Amino acid sequence: KIYKVSLDGGMTCPNRDGTLGKCGCIFCSEGGSGDFAGDRTHPVHQQIEEQKTRLSPKFPATHFIAYFQAYTNTYAPLSYLGDFTEAIEHEDIVGLSIGTRPDCLPDETLDLLSELNKRNRSR
């Protein structure tokens, strides 16, 4: 079986940073629906290892999907989205799942995601 490891890329959201609002959405918790995600102060590879350790007593998986869950994970400059690359380069990661909003997907971000998809398939 393959399980998701919830990661926190340190993003925010236009409904929290004042661009569209400051209170968040009604369906997000204070943690941006990332209440069980890794610690945003830790690098992605460390979050993956911590999440694997947390899951291992209940779910004996050897492969995982890197799930960037908290807040809007494409709401950042393109240079900041390197965490996605770091995640798919981890030996136990076989897929990438990104929580985001359709209004936070500029063309250059879609191009990056397309490139990452091609890179991940070639592994």
N, C-alpha and C positions, 0 to 999 in steps of 0.2 A: 504494500500500500504506500501511497504518497500522501503526506500531510503538509498543510500550510504552516509556515512559521511566520508569525506576525511581527513585522519590523516597523520601526518608526524612523522615517527619513528626516525628521526635524522640520517638516513643512508646516504651513499654516493654511488659512482659507480666506477667500475674499469676504466671507460672512463673519469673520472674526477679526481681521486686521484693520477694519474701517473702510475698506474699499467699497463694500456693499452693505456692511453691517458690523456690529461688534459682539453680538450675542450668540452667534452660531445658528445652526439650523435646529429645528425641533427634533429631528431624528438623530442628532449627534449628542453624545455625552460631553462632559467638560474635556475629556481626553480626545475628542474628535473621533469617537468610535474606535479608538485604538487602546482601550483600557487594558487589553492583554498583550499589547505589542511590546517589543523590546524597549530598552532604555535608550532614548534619543541621544543621550550624552556618550553612548558607546558606538564605536565604529560598526558598520554593517556586519563584517565578518564575525565580530564578537557577539553581536545580537543573535546571529544565526546559531552560533555555538551555544549560547545561553538558552535559546528557545529549544534547541534539540535536547539539551539536558533536561529542561523542564518537561518536555513531552515524553521522553524515553521511558519513564516508569509505566505509563499507560498505553503508549503507542510505539511499538518497536519498529519504527520505520527507518529506512536507510537513505531515502530520497525525499526531497522536500520542494515545495513551491514557495518562493520568496514573496510574501504578501505585504506590500507596503499599504497599510490600512489606515493609519491615523491621519485625519485631516484630508487635504487635497494634495495628492502626491505629485502633481505636475505643475503646481502653483509655485514656481521658482524659476530663476534664470536657467537656461540650458546647461551652463557650466556647473550648476549645483546638482544636476541629476546624475552625477557619476556614481551615486550609490546603487543605481540600477545595474550598472556595469559590474561593480564590485560583487553584487549579489549573484549574478548569473555566472561569474567566474569561480564561485565556490564549488568545490567538487561534488557536494551533495545536493546542489540545487539543480532541478530539472525544468523549472518553469518560473515565470514571473507574473504576478498579479498585482495590479496597481489600482488602488481606490482613488478616483479623481472625479472631476466634473467636466461635462462637455464644453463648457465655456472657458475651461483652463487647459485647452489642448491646441496651442498654436501649431502651425505647420512644421516649424523646426522641431518641436517636441514629437510630433507624429513621425517625422523622419528619423529621429533618434530611436524611437520605439520600433520602427520598422527594421532599422539596422540591428538592433539588439535581438529582435526576433530571428533574423537570418543567422546571426552569430550563434544563438542558442541552439538552433536546429542543426548546425554543422558540427556540434559536439558529439 
